[in-house]
């Protein structure tokens, strides 16, 4: 038992701490205090990985609803931004500044909403397992399996990044 374990409550909201530990696995030291704050009403906290990795972090954490929501918002915002740039005939540095501002806003939004969506997902998944199982050992195994570890997601993220780099290279040579 570590010093962190001694400071944690036995129950977070209406979930046992060991359920949350099983769900978050190796990342429990970071996410358990976030879950405690979440249950106390502090719904939003900043996640550096979500800020800088955005959609890739969402894919790794298997937060698909959030991912598709942000993709939709990004597409709509990009179309509006493209229209505004053409409408006002913006060029060069103005476009770069607008794009930089958009990137910073996206990073802040991802960073401040990532933990919120992840905590909601954790609660939902744990409660789902609890509603279908009674055996404590099976409950812990299923919660751990439902947790946010996603080695396939890491591979997929790397393939997507490689594909994006390849496409960028091809389009740059063609243009």
Buried (B, 14 or more C-beta within 10 A) or exposed (E): EEEEEEEBEEEBEEBBBBBBBBBBEEBBEEBBBBBBBBBEEEBBBEBEBBBEBBBBBBBBBBBEEBBEBBEEEBEEEEEEBEEEBEEEEBEEEEEEEBEEEBEEEBBEBBBBBBBBBBBBBBBEBBEEBBEEBEEEEEBBBBBBEBBBBBEEBEEBBEEEEEEEEEEEEEEEEEE
